[in-house]
Amino acid sequence: MKKDIVEYVARCLNCQQVKYEHQWPVGLLQKLEIPELKWEQIAMDFMVGPPRTQGKFDVAWVIVDTLTKSAHFIPVMTTYSSEQVAQVYIREIITLHGMSDRLRIPQSRQKSYADRKVHDVAFVLRERVLLRVSSMKGVMRFRKKGKLSPRFIGPLEVLQRVGEVAYELTLPHSLAGVHPVFHISILRKYHGDPSHVLDFSSVQ
C-alpha cells in the first residue's frame, strides 16, 4: 500500500505543479579548466558608478588572471570605443605580461550551485519535463496566490540538449514569444498519467 501511495502522489499533476523541490540530486559537479601559464586565461568586468576622477574616468575595468588571481584595475571612460579599449589593453596588460598564443576569455559563470549542476542528472530526447515559471514569493500565478499557486507548467517535450546544463523545449503557441532554451535547474521530471488535463491558455 505504501508503494501505491508513493506512485499515486508522484503522478498527481497538481502535486507536480505546486510542490517545490528542496534538495538537488547529488553527483559530479562541472570541473573548471585550470590554465597552465600565467595570463593564458583571464576574466574581466566593468565597475560602473564610482565618482568621476579628475581625468574624467568614470569606469573601472577589472582584469583578473584566473591562474594567479592577480588583478589590474584600469580606469576607462564609458565613451571609449572598441579600438580605444583595445589600445588600453595592449598598454596595460600585454606590455607587462606579454601576449599568450593561447589567450582565452572564459564564458561567464554564475557562482551558484544551480550552475554547477550535476552531469549524471539529464533528460533524454522526447522526454517530457515541467518548467518552473516563478520563484518569487507572493507572486500571483494562474490567478492563485499562496501555496496552491502552480510553480511549474507542462509537461513540455525536450527537443535537444544545449551545452552542459541547458535544454531546448517544445513550447505551446501561447508562449511563442519566449526563448525555448532553459537551464536544468528550473526543470523537473514529469510523471505522466492518462487522466491529466493540460491547459496553457492561462499562462502569461
Disulfide bonds with the S-S distance in Angstrom:
none
